[in-house]
């Protein structure tokens, strides 16, 4: 009887210590898995102007990127989009996927993702702060085009911002 209580007491003492030692390893492994799932290009967002982003690569080279698939909006909605994107991405690493080959020195059309994999285009369309350019959709992967259409449809049905009843 005494032996079973001492093993139970030992288990109660050792289990929290093992958990405390193992938890950081489990978290680190999870972060590594996420990093492999959504690789970071290391581009930092420096300036946001509507759907135009100025990025700085790890080599400190500036790159201007236009969020592909989004139509220009009026000044009011452009400033709203700038505010939303500014809060999300300023000085944060993003993943840039150019539609064509990325070239330094010119403005590129690109899909831009947060480090968690969320497309910035989807965020703006869902919030009703942008409209799709139908001509750009064939350039995009099918899954992305479907996601963008779905985001815009959701904003239209909810009458969000650009799609408001007074607009």
Backbone as a printed PyTorch tensor [residue, N CA C, xyz], in Angstrom:
tensor([[[  0.8200,  -1.1830,   0.0000],
         [  0.0000,   0.0000,   0.0000],
         [  0.8670,   1.2500,   0.0000]],

        [[  1.8810,   1.2500,   0.8230],
         [  2.7640,   2.3860,   0.9040],
         [  3.4880,   2.6190,  -0.4260]],

        [[  3.8620,   1.5250,  -1.1070],
         [  4.5760,   1.6230,  -2.3800],
         [  3.7150,   2.2980,  -3.4470]],

        [[  2.4290,   1.9980,  -3.5240],
         [  1.5650,   2.5890,  -4.5450],
         [  1.3780,   4.0870,  -4.3180]],

        [[  1.3100,   4.5110,  -3.0540],
         [  1.1840,   5.9320,  -2.7800],
         [  2.4620,   6.6820,  -3.1340]],

        [[  3.5950,   6.0960,  -2.8800],
         [  4.8530,   6.7680,  -3.1960],
         [  5.0470,   6.8810,  -4.7070]],

        [[  4.6150,   5.8720,  -5.4810],
         [  4.7410,   5.9800,  -6.9430],
         [  3.7760,   7.0280,  -7.4880]],

        [[  2.5770,   7.1020,  -6.8950],
         [  1.6290,   8.1200,  -7.3060],
         [  2.1640,   9.5100,  -6.9820]],

        [[  2.7410,   9.6880,  -5.8010],
         [  3.3330,  10.9640,  -5.4090],
         [  4.4880,  11.3110,  -6.3430]],

        [[  5.3130,  10.3290,  -6.6730],
         [  6.4200,  10.5560,  -7.5980],
         [  5.9300,  10.9840,  -8.9690]],

        [[  4.8520,  10.3520,  -9.4380],
         [  4.2740,  10.7190, -10.7260],
         [  3.7330,  12.1490, -10.6990]],

        [[  3.0960,  12.5220,  -9.5960],
         [  2.5590,  13.8780,  -9.4710],
         [  3.6660,  14.9330,  -9.4300]],

        [[  4.8260,  14.5880,  -8.9310],
         [  5.9440,  15.5250,  -8.8760],
         [  6.6660,  15.5790, -10.2240]],

        [[  6.8630,  14.4370, -10.8460],
         [  7.6550,  14.3630, -12.0710],
         [  6.8760,  14.8650, -13.2990]],

        [[  5.5660,  14.6060, -13.3630],
         [  4.7760,  14.9710, -14.5460],
         [  4.8390,  16.4740, -14.8530]],

        [[  4.6180,  17.3730, -13.8800],
         [  4.7120,  18.8020, -14.2070],
         [  6.1170,  19.2280, -14.6530]],

        [[  7.1350,  18.6130, -14.0690],
         [  8.5060,  18.9460, -14.4610],
         [  8.7530,  18.5100, -15.9000]],

        [[  8.3100,  17.3000, -16.2490],
         [  8.4600,  16.8240, -17.6320],
         [  7.6880,  17.7140, -18.6010]],

        [[  6.4750,  18.1140, -18.2210],
         [  5.6800,  18.9750, -19.0900],
         [  6.3720,  20.3220, -19.2860]],

        [[  6.9340,  20.8600, -18.2100],
         [  7.6210,  22.1490, -18.3080],
         [  8.8300,  22.0640, -19.2260]],

        [[  9.5080,  20.9390, -19.2260],
         [ 10.6610,  20.7570, -20.1000],
         [ 10.2460,  20.4500, -21.5350]],

        [[  9.1450,  19.7350, -21.7140],
         [  8.7280,  19.3060, -23.0510],
         [  7.9470,  20.3880, -23.8020]],

        [[  7.2100,  21.2380, -23.1070],
         [  6.3550,  22.2310, -23.7670],
         [  7.1300,  23.1420, -24.7190]],

        [[  8.2820,  23.7080, -24.3380],
         [  9.0030,  24.5560, -25.2930],
         [  9.4310,  23.7970, -26.5490]],

        [[  9.7870,  22.5230, -26.3980],
         [ 10.1670,  21.7390, -27.5690],
         [  8.9750,  21.5070, -28.4850]],

        [[  7.8150,  21.2650, -27.9090],
         [  6.5960,  21.0590, -28.7050],
         [  6.2270,  22.3430, -29.4340]],

        [[  6.2850,  23.4710, -28.7490],
         [  5.9600,  24.7600, -29.3710],
         [  6.9540,  25.0710, -30.4860]],

        [[  8.2430,  24.8770, -30.2330],
         [  9.2620,  25.1450, -31.2520],
         [  9.0340,  24.2760, -32.4850]],

        [[  8.6980,  23.0100, -32.2760],
         [  8.4300,  22.1100, -33.3910],
         [  7.2160,  22.5880, -34.1920]],

        [[  6.1650,  23.0590, -33.5010],
         [  4.9790,  23.5840, -34.1760],
         [  5.2950,  24.8210, -34.9950]],

        [[  6.1090,  25.7120, -34.4550],
         [  6.5040,  26.9230, -35.1820],
         [  7.3250,  26.5510, -36.4170]],

        [[  8.2230,  25.5780, -36.2830],
         [  9.0090,  25.1290, -37.4340],
         [  8.1200,  24.5300, -38.5140]],

        [[  7.1010,  23.7730, -38.1060],
         [  6.1710,  23.2080, -39.0850],
         [  5.4250,  24.3080, -39.8240]],

        [[  4.9680,  25.3290, -39.1000],
         [  4.2810,  26.4510, -39.7460],
         [  5.2140,  27.2010, -40.6840]],

        [[  6.4510,  27.3880, -40.2910],
         [  7.4110,  28.1030, -41.1370],
         [  7.6500,  27.3380, -42.4340]],

        [[  7.6680,  26.0060, -42.3660],
         [  7.8350,  25.2230, -43.5960],
         [  6.5770,  25.2610, -44.4400]],

        [[  5.4120,  25.3230, -43.8050],
         [  4.1480,  25.3550, -44.5360],
         [  3.9770,  26.6930, -45.2680]],

        [[  4.3150,  27.7900, -44.6070],
         [  4.1890,  29.1330, -45.1800],
         [  5.5490,  29.8200, -45.1270]],

        [[  6.4180,  29.5720, -46.1010],
         [  7.7530,  30.1580, -46.0460],
         [  7.6960,  31.6790, -46.1490]],

        [[  8.5850,  32.3430, -45.4510],
         [  8.6510,  33.7980, -45.4940],
         [  9.7160,  34.2300, -46.4900]],

        [[  9.3630,  35.2090, -47.2960],
         [ 10.3670,  35.7200, -48.2150],
         [ 11.2500,  36.7270, -47.5010]],

        [[ 10.8180,  37.2000, -46.3450],
         [ 11.6110,  38.1530, -45.6030],
         [ 11.4200,  39.5800, -46.0600]],

        [[ 10.5010,  39.8160, -47.0100],
         [ 10.2410,  41.1750, -47.4620],
         [  9.4530,  41.9090, -46.3850]],

        [[  9.9480,  43.0840, -45.9820],
         [  9.2600,  43.8990, -44.9890],
         [  8.4900,  44.9960, -45.6900]],

        [[  7.2500,  45.2230, -45.2530],
         [  6.4230,  46.2830, -45.8320],
         [  6.8470,  47.6040, -45.2210]],

        [[  7.2320,  48.5400, -46.0690],
         [  7.6740,  49.8450, -45.5850],
         [  6.5780,  50.9100, -45.7520]],

        [[  5.9240,  50.9400, -46.9200],
         [  4.9160,  51.9570, -47.2100],
         [  3.6950,  51.2810, -47.8180]],

        [[  2.5070,  51.7100, -47.3840],
         [  1.2520,  51.2000, -47.9390],
         [  0.4790,  52.3800, -48.4980]],

        [[  0.0620,  52.2700, -49.7630],
         [ -0.7680,  53.3000, -50.3970],
         [ -1.8770,  52.5880, -51.1540]],

        [[ -2.9970,  52.3440, -50.4800],
         [ -4.0890,  51.5950, -51.0910],
         [ -3.6360,  50.1730, -51.3730]],

        [[ -3.6600,  49.7850, -52.6530],
         [ -3.2400,  48.4230, -53.0070],
         [ -1.8100,  48.3920, -53.5370]],

        [[ -1.0570,  49.4650, -53.3080],
         [  0.3520,  49.5320, -53.7040],
         [  1.2200,  49.4790, -52.4480]],

        [[  2.1170,  48.4950, -52.4130],
         [  3.0020,  48.3220, -51.2630],
         [  4.4400,  48.5460, -51.6880]],

        [[  5.2050,  49.1890, -50.8450],
         [  6.6450,  49.2930, -51.0560],
         [  7.3000,  48.3890, -50.0230]],

        [[  8.0480,  47.4180, -50.5180],
         [  8.6810,  46.4170, -49.6740],
         [ 10.1810,  46.6250, -49.6520]],

        [[ 10.8130,  46.0880, -48.6110],
         [ 12.2690,  46.0680, -48.5440],
         [ 12.6980,  44.6220, -48.3860]],

        [[ 13.4860,  44.1500, -49.3330],
         [ 13.9410,  42.7640, -49.2920],
         [ 15.0320,  42.6150, -48.2300]],

        [[ 15.4000,  41.3770, -47.8950],
         [ 16.4850,  41.1840, -46.9250],
         [ 17.7930,  41.8430, -47.3730]],

        [[ 17.9670,  42.0160, -48.6910],
         [ 19.1680,  42.6690, -49.2140],
         [ 19.0230,  44.1930, -49.2210]],

        [[ 17.9710,  44.7070, -48.5580],
         [ 17.7060,  46.1560, -48.4440],
         [ 17.3510,  46.8030, -49.7780]],

        [[ 16.8590,  46.0160, -50.7280],
         [ 16.4750,  46.5370, -52.0470],
         [ 14.9680,  46.7980, -52.0280]],

        [[ 14.5300,  48.0210, -52.4250],
         [ 13.0890,  48.2990, -52.4340],
         [ 12.4080,  47.6270, -53.6300]],

        [[ 11.1690,  47.1960, -53.4220],
         [ 10.3680,  46.5670, -54.4650],
         [  8.9510,  47.0940, -54.3190]],

        [[  8.3950,  47.6230, -55.4160],
         [  7.0140,  48.1020, -55.3870],
         [  6.1230,  47.0100, -55.9340]],

        [[  5.0390,  46.7430, -55.2040],
         [  4.1330,  45.6580, -55.5570],
         [  2.6980,  46.1680, -55.5410]],

        [[  1.9610,  45.8700, -56.6100],
         [  0.5320,  46.1580, -56.6660],
         [ -0.1950,  44.8570, -56.3880]],

        [[ -1.2060,  44.8980, -55.5310],
         [ -1.9790,  43.7000, -55.2110],
         [ -2.7900,  43.3120, -56.4450]],

        [[ -2.3810,  42.2460, -57.1080],
         [ -2.9900,  41.8180, -58.3630],
         [ -4.4570,  41.4550, -58.1320]],

        [[ -5.2760,  41.8290, -59.1100],
         [ -6.6890,  41.4830, -59.0620],
         [ -7.5770,  42.5490, -58.4710]],

        [[ -6.9990,  43.6310, -57.9250],
         [ -7.8010,  44.6860, -57.3140],
         [ -7.8570,  45.9200, -58.1990]],

        [[ -9.0630,  46.4340, -58.3920],
         [ -9.2730,  47.6370, -59.2000],
         [ -8.9810,  48.8730, -58.3550]],

        [[ -8.5380,  49.9520, -58.9990],
         [ -8.3590,  51.2080, -58.2570],
         [ -9.7090,  51.6970, -57.7220]],

        [[ -9.6860,  52.2830, -56.5390],
         [-10.9140,  52.7910, -55.9280],
         [-10.7780,  54.2950, -55.7330]],

        [[-11.8900,  54.9340, -55.3180],
         [-11.8230,  56.3760, -55.0900],
         [-10.9700,  56.6770, -53.8580]],

        [[-10.6860,  57.9380, -53.6460],
         [ -9.7610,  58.3620, -52.6000],
         [-10.1960,  57.9080, -51.2080]],

        [[-11.4990,  57.9770, -50.9290],
         [-11.9930,  57.5830, -49.6030],
         [-11.6960,  56.1200, -49.3220]],

        [[-12.0430,  55.2260, -50.2410],
         [-11.8420,  53.7910, -50.0140],
         [-10.3680,  53.4260, -50.0800]],

        [[ -9.5980,  54.1920, -50.8660],
         [ -8.1540,  53.9570, -50.9150],
         [ -7.5270,  54.2550, -49.5470]],

        [[ -7.9740,  55.3420, -48.9120],
         [ -7.4190,  55.6810, -47.5950],
         [ -7.8620,  54.6690, -46.5410]],

        [[ -9.0830,  54.1590, -46.6520],
         [ -9.5470,  53.1140, -45.7290],
         [ -8.7010,  51.8500, -45.8880]],

        [[ -8.4590,  51.4500, -47.1430],
         [ -7.6460,  50.2600, -47.4180],
         [ -6.2220,  50.4590, -46.9100]],

        [[ -5.6930,  51.6590, -47.0960],
         [ -4.3480,  51.9690, -46.6140],
         [ -4.2760,  51.8080, -45.1020]],

        [[ -5.2960,  52.2850, -44.3900],
         [ -5.3220,  52.1600, -42.9330],
         [ -5.3760,  50.7110, -42.4740]],

        [[ -6.2330,  49.9100, -43.1190],
         [ -6.3630,  48.4970, -42.7400],
         [ -5.0560,  47.7590, -43.0030]],

        [[ -4.5130,  47.9240, -44.2040],
         [ -3.2690,  47.2420, -44.5380],
         [ -2.1110,  47.7440, -43.6760]],

        [[ -2.1030,  49.0440, -43.3980],
         [ -1.0450,  49.6060, -42.5640],
         [ -1.0040,  48.9590, -41.1910]],

        [[ -2.1910,  48.7420, -40.6090],
         [ -2.2430,  48.0910, -39.2950],
         [ -1.7800,  46.6350, -39.3790]],

        [[ -2.0950,  45.9670, -40.4720],
         [ -1.7720,  44.5470, -40.5970],
         [ -0.3030,  44.2720, -40.9040]],

        [[  0.2940,  45.0820, -41.7750],
         [  1.5740,  44.6630, -42.3420],
         [  2.7470,  45.6140, -42.1600]],

        [[  2.5660,  46.7950, -41.6060],
         [  3.6840,  47.7320, -41.5320],
         [  4.8370,  47.1260, -40.7350]],

        [[  6.0220,  47.1030, -41.3460],
         [  7.2420,  46.5410, -40.7560],
         [  7.1050,  45.0560, -40.4100]],

        [[  6.2080,  44.3620, -41.0880],
         [  6.0340,  42.9290, -40.8720],
         [  6.5080,  42.1760, -42.1120]],

        [[  7.0570,  40.9750, -41.9370],
         [  7.4430,  40.1850, -43.1070],
         [  6.2120,  39.6490, -43.8230]],

        [[  6.2500,  39.6590, -45.1350],
         [  5.1710,  39.1190, -45.9530],
         [  5.7730,  38.2090, -47.0120]],

        [[  4.9350,  37.3780, -47.5990],
         [  5.3610,  36.4820, -48.6630],
         [  4.8050,  37.0320, -49.9720]],

        [[  5.6880,  37.3310, -50.9130],
         [  5.3020,  37.9140, -52.1930],
         [  5.4210,  36.8520, -53.2770]],

        [[  4.3400,  36.7070, -54.0620],
         [  4.3430,  35.7770, -55.1900],
         [  3.9570,  36.5810, -56.4280]],

        [[  4.9600,  36.9520, -57.2290],
         [  4.7060,  37.7440, -58.4290],
         [  3.9550,  36.9040, -59.4590]],

        [[  3.0640,  37.5540, -60.1960],
         [  2.3240,  36.8660, -61.2480],
         [  3.2810,  36.5070, -62.3760]],

        [[  4.1380,  37.4500, -62.7460],
         [  5.2020,  37.1920, -63.7180],
         [  6.5170,  37.1850, -62.9380]],

        [[  7.6310,  37.1090, -63.6040],
         [  8.9360,  37.1300, -62.9450],
         [  9.1390,  38.4940, -62.2730]],

        [[  9.4610,  38.4930, -60.9810],
         [  9.6950,  39.7500, -60.2520],
         [ 10.9590,  40.4180, -60.7720]],

        [[ 10.8620,  41.7150, -61.0410],
         [ 12.0140,  42.4860, -61.4930],
         [ 12.1300,  43.7210, -60.6160]],

        [[ 13.3300,  43.9870, -60.1840],
         [ 13.5590,  45.1700, -59.3580],
         [ 13.4470,  46.4210, -60.2110]],

        [[ 12.9810,  47.4980, -59.5990],
         [ 12.9250,  48.7730, -60.2840],
         [ 11.6040,  49.0760, -60.9520]],

        [[ 10.6890,  48.1230, -61.0140],
         [  9.3800,  48.4220, -61.5950],
         [  8.2940,  47.8680, -60.6850]],

        [[  7.0830,  48.3740, -60.8310],
         [  5.9690,  47.9220, -60.0030],
         [  5.4740,  46.5830, -60.5250]],

        [[  5.4330,  45.6140, -59.6340],
         [  5.0430,  44.2540, -59.9920],
         [  3.6170,  43.9640, -59.5480]],

        [[  2.9260,  43.1300, -60.3200],
         [  1.6240,  42.6050, -59.9280],
         [  1.8910,  41.3280, -59.1360]],

        [[  1.3800,  41.2450, -57.9140],
         [  1.7200,  40.0940, -57.0890],
         [  0.6060,  39.7490, -56.1120]],

        [[  0.6070,  38.4890, -55.7160],
         [ -0.1890,  38.0350, -54.5880],
         [  0.6830,  38.2410, -53.3520]],

        [[  0.1220,  38.8270, -52.3140],
         [  0.8970,  39.0820, -51.1000],
         [  0.1660,  38.4100, -49.9360]],

        [[  0.9100,  37.5850, -49.2090],
         [  0.3500,  36.8360, -48.0840],
         [  0.9900,  37.2820, -46.7830]],

        [[  0.1890,  37.2570, -45.7280],
         [  0.7290,  37.4120, -44.3920],
         [  1.4930,  36.1420, -44.0490]],

        [[  2.2350,  36.1670, -42.9820],
         [  3.0150,  34.9800, -42.6150],
         [  2.1260,  33.7980, -42.2380]],

        [[  0.8500,  34.0380, -41.9250],
         [ -0.0550,  32.9250, -41.6210],
         [ -0.7220,  32.3580, -42.8740]],

        [[ -0.4130,  32.9170, -44.0550],
         [ -0.9430,  32.4010, -45.3100],
         [ -2.1370,  33.1520, -45.8580]],

        [[ -2.6670,  34.1210, -45.1370],
         [ -3.8410,  34.8730, -45.5840],
         [ -3.4480,  35.8810, -46.6550]],

        [[ -4.1870,  35.8890, -47.7680],
         [ -3.9290,  36.8580, -48.8380],
         [ -4.4330,  38.2430, -48.4410]],

        [[ -3.6280,  39.2670, -48.6920],
         [ -4.0660,  40.6400, -48.4130],
         [ -5.2450,  41.0130, -49.3050]],

        [[ -5.2500,  40.5050, -50.5550],
         [ -6.3580,  40.7780, -51.4630],
         [ -7.6750,  40.2790, -50.8690]],

        [[ -7.6560,  39.0980, -50.2610],
         [ -8.8650,  38.5290, -49.6700],
         [ -9.3580,  39.3930, -48.5120]],

        [[ -8.4430,  39.9060, -47.7140],
         [ -8.8290,  40.7550, -46.5790],
         [ -9.5400,  42.0140, -47.0760]],

        [[ -8.9650,  42.6720, -48.0820],
         [ -9.5780,  43.9010, -48.5990],
         [-10.9320,  43.6230, -49.2440]],

        [[-11.0370,  42.5460, -50.0080],
         [-12.3050,  42.2250, -50.6560],
         [-13.3740,  41.8490, -49.6380]],

        [[-13.0240,  41.0850, -48.6250],
         [-13.9800,  40.6880, -47.5910],
         [-14.4940,  41.8980, -46.8250]],

        [[-13.6240,  42.8780, -46.5910],
         [-14.0320,  44.0950, -45.8880],
         [-14.7290,  45.0960, -46.7970]],

        [[-14.8720,  44.7740, -48.0780],
         [-15.5200,  45.6920, -49.0090],
         [-14.6740,  46.9110, -49.3040]],

        [[-13.3590,  46.7770, -49.2500],
         [-12.4580,  47.9050, -49.5010],
         [-11.7730,  47.7830, -50.8560]],

        [[-12.2630,  46.9080, -51.6910],
         [-11.6990,  46.7300, -53.0170],
         [-12.6700,  45.9870, -53.9010]],

        [[-12.4010,  46.0770, -55.2030],
         [-13.2000,  45.3670, -56.2000],
         [-12.2560,  44.5580, -57.0790]],

        [[-12.7660,  43.4490, -57.5810],
         [-11.9740,  42.5790, -58.4470],
         [-11.8890,  43.1650, -59.8550]],

        [[-10.7120,  43.0180, -60.4680],
         [-10.5400,  43.3170, -61.8890],
         [-10.7320,  41.9870, -62.6150]],

        [[-11.8490,  41.8200, -63.3390],
         [-12.1170,  40.5200, -63.9730],
         [-11.0210,  40.0720, -64.9430]],

        [[-10.3440,  41.0110, -65.5990],
         [ -9.2890,  40.6530, -66.5570],
         [ -8.0970,  39.9880, -65.8760]],

        [[ -7.9010,  40.2470, -64.5860],
         [ -6.7430,  39.7030, -63.8750],
         [ -6.9680,  38.2790, -63.3770]],

        [[ -8.2140,  37.8650, -63.2620],
         [ -8.5020,  36.5530, -62.6890],
         [ -7.8910,  35.3890, -63.4660]],

        [[ -7.8800,  35.4010, -64.8140],
         [ -7.2600,  34.2760, -65.5210],
         [ -5.7520,  34.1340, -65.2660]],

        [[ -5.0960,  35.2000, -64.8270],
         [ -3.6580,  35.1430, -64.5360],
         [ -3.3660,  34.4230, -63.2250]],

        [[ -4.3750,  34.2880, -62.3750],
         [ -4.1970,  33.7530, -61.0300],
         [ -4.4870,  32.2580, -60.9870]],

        [[ -3.9130,  31.5740, -59.9940],
         [ -4.2870,  30.1740, -59.7940],
         [ -5.7940,  30.0670, -59.5410]],

        [[ -6.4010,  28.9840, -59.9740],
         [ -7.8480,  28.8130, -59.8690],
         [ -8.3380,  28.9410, -58.4330]],

        [[ -7.6290,  28.3430, -57.4910],
         [ -8.0640,  28.4080, -56.0910],
         [ -8.0690,  29.8460, -55.5710]],

        [[ -7.0950,  30.6360, -55.9980],
         [ -7.0240,  32.0380, -55.5710],
         [ -8.1630,  32.8380, -56.1940]],

        [[ -8.4240,  32.6230, -57.4910],
         [ -9.5100,  33.3340, -58.1710],
         [-10.8490,  33.0240, -57.5070]],

        [[-11.0710,  31.7730, -57.1500],
         [-12.3200,  31.3860, -56.4780],
         [-12.4090,  32.0560, -55.1080]],

        [[-11.3060,  32.0850, -54.3620],
         [-11.2920,  32.7240, -53.0390],
         [-11.5780,  34.2230, -53.1470]],

        [[-11.0140,  34.8840, -54.1570],
         [-11.2470,  36.3150, -54.3340],
         [-12.7070,  36.5850, -54.6970]],

        [[-13.2620,  35.7890, -55.6080],
         [-14.6840,  35.9590, -55.9740],
         [-15.5820,  35.7490, -54.7580]],

        [[-15.2690,  34.7360, -53.9690],
         [-16.0640,  34.4430, -52.7790],
         [-15.9940,  35.5930, -51.7730]],

        [[-14.8090,  36.1560, -51.5890],
         [-14.6420,  37.2790, -50.6540],
         [-15.4450,  38.4890, -51.1150]],

        [[-15.4010,  38.7880, -52.4140],
         [-16.1560,  39.9360, -52.9200],
         [-17.6550,  39.6760, -52.8100]],

        [[-18.0980,  38.4720, -53.1290],
         [-19.5150,  38.1300, -53.0350],
         [-20.0030,  38.2900, -51.5940]],

        [[-19.1870,  37.8810, -50.6360],
         [-19.5480,  38.0170, -49.2210],
         [-19.7330,  39.4850, -48.8490]],

        [[-18.8190,  40.3370, -49.2890],
         [-18.9260,  41.7730, -48.9910],
         [-20.1570,  42.3830, -49.6570]],

        [[-20.4480,  41.9480, -50.8830],
         [-21.6290,  42.4700, -51.5760],
         [-22.9050,  42.0770, -50.8480]],

        [[-22.9880,  40.8220, -50.4030],
         [-24.1900,  40.3500, -49.7170],
         [-24.3840,  41.0530, -48.3790]],

        [[-23.2810,  41.4300, -47.7360],
         [-23.3690,  42.1080, -46.4350],
         [-23.3850,  43.6260, -46.5790]],

        [[-23.3290,  44.1240, -47.8140],
         [-23.3320,  45.5710, -48.0940],
         [-22.2270,  46.2880, -47.3310]],

        [[-21.0220,  45.7360, -47.3960],
         [-19.8910,  46.2930, -46.6630],
         [-19.2080,  47.3720, -47.4830]],

        [[-18.9430,  48.5040, -46.8770],
         [-18.1620,  49.6290, -47.4000],
         [-18.5040,  49.9850, -48.8380]],

        [[-17.6820,  49.6330, -49.8250],
         [-17.9420,  50.0040, -51.2160],
         [-19.3160,  49.5150, -51.6560]],

        [[-19.7410,  48.3800, -51.1540],
         [-20.9940,  47.7670, -51.5750],
         [-22.1660,  48.2130, -50.7240]],

        [[-21.9800,  49.2640, -49.9070],
         [-23.0570,  49.7780, -49.0660],
         [-24.2180,  50.2680, -49.9010]],

        [[-25.3870,  50.3070, -49.3100],
         [-26.5970,  50.6810, -50.0400],
         [-26.5810,  52.1440, -50.4480]],

        [[-25.8270,  52.9800, -49.7360],
         [-25.7670,  54.4080, -50.0740],
         [-24.7350,  54.6980, -51.1540]],

        [[-23.8820,  53.7160, -51.4610],
         [-22.7940,  53.9570, -52.4180],
         [-23.2900,  53.8610, -53.8310]]])
